[in-house]
Amino acid sequence: MADHPEPRITLHPLSSRVRILAGKTVIADTGSALELREKGYPPRLYLPRADVAMAKLSVSHTLTHCPFKGDSTYYSLPDLPDIAWSYDQPIEEMQAIAGRLAFDADKVSLEVE
């Protein structure tokens, strides 16, 4: 029997409620988060854009590329740059995170109920 290497990235739907706060301001509130686990990185929660207060965020000039997910766009608050990112057109294997936002846990508060 051949050994199958563990995938580099796995996705896990969460049934918990997730809220993202910047100070006391709620930026996102969802019951439909996806937890992305990538080897060598802490787990990240990707939230549906419909559950994020997109009107409070502006697109940043920051762009990055991940060979395992694709090109990302960053989002900022007026006083908090690059608090979130999104893969709008991820690679084929990561289509489940397309358009979802992940938030920088060092810049916002994350509540999981």
C-alpha positions as CSV (number, residue, x, y, z in Angstrom):
1,M,0.0,0.0,0.0
2,A,1.5,3.3,-1.0
3,D,1.8,6.1,1.4
4,H,0.0,9.3,0.5
5,P,1.7,12.5,1.7
6,E,-0.5,14.8,3.7
7,P,-1.7,17.7,1.7
8,R,0.1,21.1,2.3
9,I,-3.3,22.9,2.7
10,T,-6.5,21.6,4.1
11,L,-9.9,23.4,4.4
12,H,-12.4,22.7,7.2
13,P,-15.8,24.3,7.5
14,L,-16.6,25.8,10.9
15,S,-20.1,25.6,12.4
16,S,-19.1,28.2,15.1
17,R,-20.0,31.8,14.9
18,V,-17.0,34.0,14.1
19,R,-16.7,37.7,14.7
20,I,-13.9,40.1,13.7
21,L,-13.5,43.3,15.7
22,A,-11.2,46.3,15.2
23,G,-11.4,47.8,18.7
24,K,-15.1,47.7,19.5
25,T,-16.2,47.9,15.8
26,V,-17.5,44.7,14.3
27,I,-16.0,44.2,10.9
28,A,-17.3,40.7,10.2
29,D,-19.9,38.3,11.7
30,T,-20.5,34.9,10.2
31,G,-21.5,31.3,10.8
32,S,-19.9,30.2,7.5
33,A,-16.1,30.5,8.0
34,L,-13.6,28.1,6.5
35,E,-10.5,27.2,8.4
36,L,-7.5,26.9,6.2
37,R,-4.6,24.9,7.7
38,E,-1.3,25.2,5.9
39,K,1.9,23.5,7.0
40,G,4.2,25.9,8.7
41,Y,1.5,28.6,9.4
42,P,-1.1,29.1,12.0
43,P,-4.7,28.2,11.0
44,R,-6.5,31.1,9.2
45,L,-10.2,31.7,9.0
46,Y,-11.6,32.7,5.6
47,L,-15.0,34.5,5.9
48,P,-17.6,35.1,3.1
49,R,-17.5,38.6,1.7
50,A,-21.2,38.9,2.3
51,D,-20.6,38.7,6.1
52,V,-17.9,41.3,6.1
53,A,-18.6,45.1,6.4
54,M,-16.8,45.8,3.1
55,A,-18.0,49.4,3.1
56,K,-15.6,50.0,6.1
57,L,-12.6,48.6,4.2
58,S,-10.6,50.0,1.4
59,V,-8.4,48.1,-1.1
60,S,-4.7,48.5,-0.2
61,H,-1.8,48.8,-2.6
62,T,-0.3,45.7,-1.1
63,L,-0.4,42.6,-3.4
64,T,1.3,39.2,-2.6
65,H,1.6,35.9,-4.4
66,C,1.4,32.4,-2.8
67,P,2.4,29.5,-5.0
68,F,-0.1,27.3,-3.2
69,K,-3.1,29.8,-3.3
70,G,-2.5,32.5,-5.9
71,D,-2.5,36.3,-5.9
72,S,-4.0,38.1,-3.0
73,T,-5.4,41.6,-2.6
74,Y,-5.2,43.4,0.8
75,Y,-7.7,45.5,2.6
76,S,-7.3,48.3,5.2
77,L,-9.2,50.4,7.7
78,P,-8.3,54.1,7.8
79,D,-6.1,53.6,10.8
80,L,-5.2,49.9,10.3
81,P,-3.4,49.0,7.1
82,D,-3.5,45.6,5.6
83,I,-5.8,44.0,8.1
84,A,-7.3,41.5,5.7
85,W,-6.6,39.7,2.4
86,S,-8.5,37.8,-0.2
87,Y,-7.7,35.5,-3.1
88,D,-10.2,36.7,-5.7
89,Q,-9.0,34.2,-8.3
90,P,-7.1,31.5,-6.5
91,I,-5.5,28.5,-8.1
92,E,-7.9,25.8,-9.1
93,E,-7.3,23.7,-6.0
94,M,-8.2,26.6,-3.7
95,Q,-11.4,27.7,-5.4
96,A,-13.3,27.3,-2.0
97,I,-11.6,30.4,-0.7
98,A,-12.3,32.6,-3.7
99,G,-13.5,36.0,-2.7
100,R,-13.4,35.2,1.1
101,L,-11.4,37.4,3.4
102,A,-8.9,36.3,6.1
103,F,-7.9,38.7,8.8
104,D,-4.5,39.4,10.4
105,A,-5.0,38.2,14.0
106,D,-2.2,40.6,15.2
107,K,-4.3,43.6,14.0
108,V,-7.9,42.6,14.9
109,S,-9.7,40.6,17.6
110,L,-11.2,37.3,16.7
111,E,-14.1,35.8,18.6
112,V,-15.2,32.2,18.0
113,E,-18.4,31.0,19.8
